[in-house]
Amino acid sequence: MLSNLSIIFTEIILPVFILITIGVILQRKFKLDLYTLAKINIYYLSPALIFIKLYESVFSPSVFFGIILFCLLFVFLLYVLSSLVAQFSKMEKPKKLTFANSIVFYNSANYGIPVNDLVFKHDPFAMSIQVIVAAFQNTFLFSYGVVSLKSVSIGKWRAILDYFKMPLFYAMTLGILLNIFHVSLPEFLLTPISYISDALIAIALLTLGAQIAHIRVSFAYLPLYLSMFFRLLIGPAIALAGLWLAGINGVVAQALLISTAMPTSVNSSIVAQEYNNEPEFAAQTVIGSTLLSSITLTLVIYTALRIF
């Protein structure tokens, strides 16, 4: 247990916080344009990551659709639970949406993919599972997540139409189709897409650092504790129960359970910044859950490997 905690902290948590700290320093020194940074993440970096991972992944249709079904049921339960908690806590509508997003959307790409690689030691099958989860999470975030936030100010139908102006939907669809039909892209296209994809982690975390540069995190704030509790503990507990009931075992169960224990998505904070919907609270949930995940994620990894 202690060995796992040390590895996760030094190879996953520490690099993340180095990048966040650089963002804090740059923002305080140069006053970066947060709106532009959010646009770069949403319209430039995220589509490239989703496309290249889906294009290069190795998975069967049965595994793909099984994982998608698991993810759908999982986020549905989380959404219902988080909505009930927000309602019971009498949060205002903008805060309710950001609170729900902090629980439903988790860092399956720039946190989950390195963790998967560390735990399963470069196993391509295990990595394909994490990539599918990451694709689902990012697609769901930039569809429902964006629509729900924009609907507050411009209405639901206009928000839905605006979603189809975003490149992520087309990047995901194209990546899956090219993978299924084994279409090979020339290197002069793959090389720049790969370079853009590789930049996502650094720029997304720099953006988060810039966002929080002047934010004071209050760990006496009840919604923040509720968000961390449901994201890091209740979420994996629900997933564990579901995997048991479905009789899923082996690497699939291990990878899925570990994937559900990730902290709140950096992209959810970026989206909150983009649409000015409780951006400070969104950034706090990312920071708090990422800090606490150094402990909770270690326990979930231990549980997954031991039980399945």
WOUR-V377497 format. One record per residue. N is the residue number from 0. RES is the residue in one letter. SS is DSSP state (hx for helix, st for strand, lp for the rest). OMEGA is omega in radians with two decimals (none if undefined). NEAR is the number of other ideal C-beta (glycine too) atoms within 8 Angstrom. Layout:
BEGIN
n=N res=RES ss=SS omega=OMEGA near=NEAR
n=N res=RES ss=SS omega=OMEGA near=NEAR
END
This chain:
BEGIN
n=0 res=M ss=lp omega=-3.12 near=7
n=1 res=L ss=hx omega=3.12 near=5
n=2 res=S ss=hx omega=3.12 near=6
n=3 res=N ss=hx omega=3.14 near=10
n=4 res=L ss=hx omega=3.14 near=11
n=5 res=S ss=hx omega=-3.14 near=8
n=6 res=I ss=hx omega=-3.13 near=9
n=7 res=I ss=hx omega=-3.12 near=15
n=8 res=F ss=hx omega=-3.03 near=10
n=9 res=T ss=hx omega=-3.04 near=8
n=10 res=E ss=hx omega=-3.12 near=9
n=11 res=I ss=hx omega=-3.03 near=12
n=12 res=I ss=hx omega=-3.07 near=11
n=13 res=L ss=hx omega=3.08 near=9
n=14 res=P ss=hx omega=3.11 near=8
n=15 res=V ss=hx omega=-3.08 near=11
n=16 res=F ss=hx omega=3.01 near=9
n=17 res=I ss=hx omega=3.13 near=8
n=18 res=L ss=hx omega=3.10 near=13
n=19 res=I ss=hx omega=3.14 near=14
n=20 res=T ss=hx omega=3.08 near=9
n=21 res=I ss=hx omega=3.10 near=10
n=22 res=G ss=hx omega=3.10 near=17
n=23 res=V ss=hx omega=-3.11 near=12
n=24 res=I ss=hx omega=-3.12 near=9
n=25 res=L ss=hx omega=-3.14 near=12
n=26 res=Q ss=hx omega=-3.14 near=14
n=27 res=R ss=hx omega=-3.10 near=7
n=28 res=K ss=hx omega=-2.99 near=6
n=29 res=F ss=hx omega=-3.13 near=5
n=30 res=K ss=lp omega=-3.11 near=4
n=31 res=L ss=lp omega=3.11 near=9
n=32 res=D ss=lp omega=-3.07 near=5
n=33 res=L ss=hx omega=3.13 near=10
n=34 res=Y ss=hx omega=3.13 near=8
n=35 res=T ss=hx omega=3.11 near=8
n=36 res=L ss=hx omega=3.12 near=14
n=37 res=A ss=hx omega=3.12 near=13
n=38 res=K ss=hx omega=-3.14 near=10
n=39 res=I ss=hx omega=3.14 near=11
n=40 res=N ss=hx omega=-3.02 near=15
n=41 res=I ss=hx omega=-2.99 near=14
n=42 res=Y ss=hx omega=-3.03 near=9
n=43 res=Y ss=hx omega=-3.01 near=10
n=44 res=L ss=hx omega=-3.07 near=13
n=45 res=S ss=hx omega=3.10 near=14
n=46 res=P ss=hx omega=3.14 near=12
n=47 res=A ss=hx omega=3.14 near=14
n=48 res=L ss=hx omega=-3.11 near=14
n=49 res=I ss=hx omega=-3.12 near=16
n=50 res=F ss=hx omega=-3.02 near=14
n=51 res=I ss=hx omega=3.14 near=13
n=52 res=K ss=hx omega=3.11 near=14
n=53 res=L ss=hx omega=3.14 near=13
n=54 res=Y ss=hx omega=-3.04 near=10
n=55 res=E ss=hx omega=-3.05 near=6
n=56 res=S ss=lp omega=3.08 near=11
n=57 res=V ss=lp omega=3.13 near=5
n=58 res=F ss=lp omega=3.10 near=8
n=59 res=S ss=lp omega=3.11 near=5
n=60 res=P ss=hx omega=-3.11 near=6
n=61 res=S ss=hx omega=3.09 near=6
n=62 res=V ss=hx omega=-3.11 near=12
n=63 res=F ss=hx omega=-3.08 near=10
n=64 res=F ss=hx omega=3.06 near=8
n=65 res=G ss=hx omega=3.12 near=9
n=66 res=I ss=hx omega=3.11 near=14
n=67 res=I ss=hx omega=3.11 near=10
n=68 res=L ss=hx omega=3.09 near=8
n=69 res=F ss=hx omega=-3.12 near=11
n=70 res=C ss=hx omega=3.13 near=12
n=71 res=L ss=hx omega=-3.14 near=9
n=72 res=L ss=hx omega=-3.10 near=9
n=73 res=F ss=hx omega=-3.11 near=13
n=74 res=V ss=hx omega=3.09 near=10
n=75 res=F ss=hx omega=3.11 near=8
n=76 res=L ss=hx omega=3.11 near=9
n=77 res=L ss=hx omega=-3.12 near=13
n=78 res=Y ss=hx omega=3.12 near=11
n=79 res=V ss=hx omega=-3.11 near=8
n=80 res=L ss=hx omega=-3.12 near=12
n=81 res=S ss=hx omega=3.10 near=13
n=82 res=S ss=hx omega=3.11 near=10
n=83 res=L ss=hx omega=3.12 near=8
n=84 res=V ss=hx omega=3.13 near=11
n=85 res=A ss=hx omega=3.12 near=12
n=86 res=Q ss=hx omega=-3.14 near=9
n=87 res=F ss=hx omega=-3.14 near=6
n=88 res=S ss=lp omega=3.09 near=9
n=89 res=K ss=lp omega=3.06 near=4
n=90 res=M ss=lp omega=3.03 near=10
n=91 res=E ss=lp omega=-3.01 near=5
n=92 res=K ss=hx omega=3.11 near=7
n=93 res=P ss=hx omega=3.13 near=9
n=94 res=K ss=hx omega=3.11 near=12
n=95 res=K ss=hx omega=-3.11 near=12
n=96 res=L ss=hx omega=-3.14 near=13
n=97 res=T ss=hx omega=3.10 near=15
n=98 res=F ss=hx omega=3.13 near=17
n=99 res=A ss=hx omega=3.13 near=12
n=100 res=N ss=hx omega=-3.13 near=16
n=101 res=S ss=hx omega=3.14 near=16
n=102 res=I ss=hx omega=-3.06 near=15
n=103 res=V ss=hx omega=-3.08 near=12
n=104 res=F ss=lp omega=-3.10 near=13
n=105 res=Y ss=st omega=-2.94 near=13
n=106 res=N ss=lp omega=-3.03 near=13
n=107 res=S ss=lp omega=-3.10 near=14
n=108 res=A ss=lp omega=-3.01 near=11
n=109 res=N ss=lp omega=2.99 near=11
n=110 res=Y ss=lp omega=-3.05 near=15
n=111 res=G ss=hx omega=-3.11 near=16
n=112 res=I ss=hx omega=3.06 near=14
n=113 res=P ss=hx omega=3.12 near=10
n=114 res=V ss=hx omega=3.10 near=14
n=115 res=N ss=hx omega=3.14 near=15
n=116 res=D ss=hx omega=3.14 near=10
n=117 res=L ss=hx omega=-3.06 near=11
n=118 res=V ss=hx omega=-3.02 near=11
n=119 res=F ss=hx omega=3.00 near=12
n=120 res=K ss=lp omega=3.04 near=6
n=121 res=H ss=lp omega=3.10 near=6
n=122 res=D ss=lp omega=-3.07 near=8
n=123 res=P ss=hx omega=3.12 near=7
n=124 res=F ss=hx omega=3.10 near=8
n=125 res=A ss=hx omega=3.13 near=13
n=126 res=M ss=hx omega=3.12 near=14
n=127 res=S ss=hx omega=3.09 near=12
n=128 res=I ss=hx omega=-3.14 near=17
n=129 res=Q ss=hx omega=-3.14 near=14
n=130 res=V ss=hx omega=3.10 near=12
n=131 res=I ss=hx omega=3.09 near=14
n=132 res=V ss=hx omega=-3.14 near=14
n=133 res=A ss=hx omega=3.12 near=15
n=134 res=A ss=hx omega=3.11 near=13
n=135 res=F ss=hx omega=-3.10 near=12
n=136 res=Q ss=hx omega=-3.12 near=14
n=137 res=N ss=hx omega=3.09 near=16
n=138 res=T ss=hx omega=-3.13 near=12
n=139 res=F ss=hx omega=3.13 near=13
n=140 res=L ss=hx omega=-3.07 near=15
n=141 res=F ss=hx omega=3.00 near=15
n=142 res=S ss=hx omega=-3.14 near=11
n=143 res=Y ss=hx omega=-3.08 near=7
n=144 res=G ss=hx omega=3.14 near=14
n=145 res=V ss=hx omega=-3.12 near=15
n=146 res=V ss=hx omega=-3.11 near=13
n=147 res=S ss=hx omega=3.13 near=11
n=148 res=L ss=hx omega=-3.11 near=14
n=149 res=K ss=hx omega=-3.12 near=12
n=150 res=S ss=hx omega=3.11 near=10
n=151 res=V ss=hx omega=-3.04 near=9
n=152 res=S ss=hx omega=-3.03 near=5
n=153 res=I ss=hx omega=-3.13 near=7
n=154 res=G ss=lp omega=-3.01 near=6
n=155 res=K ss=hx omega=-3.03 near=7
n=156 res=W ss=hx omega=3.07 near=6
n=157 res=R ss=hx omega=3.12 near=9
n=158 res=A ss=hx omega=3.13 near=15
n=159 res=I ss=hx omega=3.12 near=9
n=160 res=L ss=hx omega=3.13 near=8
n=161 res=D ss=hx omega=3.14 near=12
n=162 res=Y ss=hx omega=-3.08 near=12
n=163 res=F ss=lp omega=2.99 near=7
n=164 res=K ss=lp omega=-3.09 near=5
n=165 res=M ss=lp omega=-3.06 near=11
n=166 res=P ss=hx omega=-3.04 near=7
n=167 res=L ss=hx omega=-3.13 near=14
n=168 res=F ss=hx omega=-3.10 near=12
n=169 res=Y ss=hx omega=3.09 near=8
n=170 res=A ss=hx omega=3.12 near=12
n=171 res=M ss=hx omega=-3.12 near=14
n=172 res=T ss=hx omega=-3.12 near=8
n=173 res=L ss=hx omega=3.12 near=9
n=174 res=G ss=hx omega=3.13 near=15
n=175 res=I ss=hx omega=-3.10 near=9
n=176 res=L ss=hx omega=3.13 near=9
n=177 res=L ss=hx omega=3.10 near=10
n=178 res=N ss=hx omega=-3.09 near=11
n=179 res=I ss=hx omega=-3.07 near=7
n=180 res=F ss=lp omega=3.04 near=6
n=181 res=H ss=lp omega=3.09 near=5
n=182 res=V ss=lp omega=-3.12 near=6
n=183 res=S ss=lp omega=3.08 near=4
n=184 res=L ss=lp omega=3.11 near=8
n=185 res=P ss=lp omega=-3.09 near=6
n=186 res=E ss=hx omega=-3.10 near=6
n=187 res=F ss=hx omega=3.02 near=6
n=188 res=L ss=hx omega=-3.11 near=8
n=189 res=L ss=hx omega=-3.09 near=10
n=190 res=T ss=hx omega=3.13 near=8
n=191 res=P ss=hx omega=3.12 near=8
n=192 res=I ss=hx omega=3.13 near=11
n=193 res=S ss=hx omega=3.11 near=10
n=194 res=Y ss=hx omega=3.12 near=8
n=195 res=I ss=hx omega=3.13 near=12
n=196 res=S ss=hx omega=-3.12 near=13
n=197 res=D ss=hx omega=-3.11 near=7
n=198 res=A ss=lp omega=-3.01 near=9
n=199 res=L ss=hx omega=-3.05 near=15
n=200 res=I ss=hx omega=-3.09 near=9
n=201 res=A ss=hx omega=-3.07 near=8
n=202 res=I ss=hx omega=3.14 near=12
n=203 res=A ss=hx omega=-3.13 near=14
n=204 res=L ss=hx omega=3.02 near=14
n=205 res=L ss=hx omega=3.11 near=14
n=206 res=T ss=hx omega=3.11 near=17
n=207 res=L ss=hx omega=3.10 near=16
n=208 res=G ss=hx omega=3.11 near=17
n=209 res=A ss=hx omega=3.13 near=14
n=210 res=Q ss=hx omega=-2.99 near=15
n=211 res=I ss=hx omega=-3.05 near=14
n=212 res=A ss=lp omega=-3.09 near=10
n=213 res=H ss=lp omega=-3.14 near=5
n=214 res=I ss=lp omega=3.06 near=9
n=215 res=R ss=lp omega=-3.11 near=3
n=216 res=V ss=lp omega=3.14 near=9
n=217 res=S ss=lp omega=3.13 near=7
n=218 res=F ss=lp omega=3.00 near=7
n=219 res=A ss=lp omega=-3.06 near=3
n=220 res=Y ss=lp omega=-3.02 near=8
n=221 res=L ss=hx omega=3.13 near=6
n=222 res=P ss=hx omega=3.11 near=11
n=223 res=L ss=hx omega=3.09 near=14
n=224 res=Y ss=hx omega=3.12 near=9
n=225 res=L ss=hx omega=3.12 near=11
n=226 res=S ss=hx omega=-3.13 near=15
n=227 res=M ss=hx omega=-3.12 near=12
n=228 res=F ss=hx omega=-3.10 near=9
n=229 res=F ss=hx omega=-3.14 near=14
n=230 res=R ss=hx omega=-2.97 near=15
n=231 res=L ss=hx omega=-3.08 near=14
n=232 res=L ss=hx omega=-3.11 near=9
n=233 res=I ss=hx omega=3.11 near=9
n=234 res=G ss=hx omega=3.10 near=15
n=235 res=P ss=hx omega=3.11 near=13
n=236 res=A ss=hx omega=3.08 near=8
n=237 res=I ss=hx omega=3.13 near=13
n=238 res=A ss=hx omega=3.12 near=12
n=239 res=L ss=hx omega=3.12 near=11
n=240 res=A ss=hx omega=3.14 near=8
n=241 res=G ss=hx omega=3.12 near=11
n=242 res=L ss=hx omega=3.07 near=12
n=243 res=W ss=hx omega=-3.10 near=7
n=244 res=L ss=hx omega=-3.13 near=6
n=245 res=A ss=hx omega=3.13 near=7
n=246 res=G ss=lp omega=3.14 near=5
n=247 res=I ss=lp omega=-3.10 near=8
n=248 res=N ss=lp omega=3.03 near=6
n=249 res=G ss=hx omega=-3.05 near=7
n=250 res=V ss=hx omega=-3.14 near=10
n=251 res=V ss=hx omega=3.14 near=12
n=252 res=A ss=hx omega=-3.14 near=12
n=253 res=Q ss=hx omega=-3.09 near=14
n=254 res=A ss=hx omega=-3.14 near=13
n=255 res=L ss=hx omega=-3.13 near=15
n=256 res=L ss=hx omega=3.14 near=16
n=257 res=I ss=hx omega=-3.12 near=15
n=258 res=S ss=hx omega=-3.10 near=13
n=259 res=T ss=lp omega=-3.06 near=13
n=260 res=A ss=lp omega=-3.11 near=13
n=261 res=M ss=lp omega=3.10 near=13
n=262 res=P ss=lp omega=-3.13 near=14
n=263 res=T ss=st omega=-3.06 near=16
n=264 res=S ss=lp omega=3.01 near=14
n=265 res=V ss=hx omega=-3.12 near=14
n=266 res=N ss=hx omega=3.10 near=14
n=267 res=S ss=hx omega=3.07 near=17
n=268 res=S ss=hx omega=3.11 near=16
n=269 res=I ss=hx omega=3.12 near=16
n=270 res=V ss=hx omega=3.11 near=17
n=271 res=A ss=hx omega=3.07 near=17
n=272 res=Q ss=hx omega=-3.13 near=15
n=273 res=E ss=hx omega=-3.06 near=10
n=274 res=Y ss=lp omega=3.03 near=10
n=275 res=N ss=lp omega=-3.14 near=6
n=276 res=N ss=lp omega=-3.13 near=11
n=277 res=E ss=lp omega=-3.07 near=10
n=278 res=P ss=hx omega=3.14 near=11
n=279 res=E ss=hx omega=3.11 near=7
n=280 res=F ss=hx omega=3.13 near=14
n=281 res=A ss=hx omega=3.12 near=17
n=282 res=A ss=hx omega=3.12 near=15
n=283 res=Q ss=hx omega=3.14 near=14
n=284 res=T ss=hx omega=3.10 near=18
n=285 res=V ss=hx omega=-3.12 near=17
n=286 res=I ss=hx omega=-3.09 near=12
n=287 res=G ss=hx omega=-3.10 near=13
n=288 res=S ss=hx omega=3.12 near=15
n=289 res=T ss=hx omega=3.09 near=14
n=290 res=L ss=hx omega=-3.07 near=7
n=291 res=L ss=hx omega=-3.10 near=11
n=292 res=S ss=hx omega=3.09 near=14
n=293 res=S ss=hx omega=3.09 near=11
n=294 res=I ss=hx omega=-3.04 near=8
n=295 res=T ss=hx omega=-3.13 near=12
n=296 res=L ss=hx omega=3.08 near=15
n=297 res=T ss=hx omega=3.13 near=12
n=298 res=L ss=hx omega=3.14 near=9
n=299 res=V ss=hx omega=3.09 near=13
n=300 res=I ss=hx omega=3.11 near=14
n=301 res=Y ss=hx omega=3.14 near=10
n=302 res=T ss=hx omega=-3.12 near=10
n=303 res=A ss=hx omega=-3.11 near=12
n=304 res=L ss=hx omega=-3.11 near=9
n=305 res=R ss=hx omega=-3.06 near=6
n=306 res=I ss=hx omega=-3.04 near=6
n=307 res=F ss=lp omega=none near=10
END
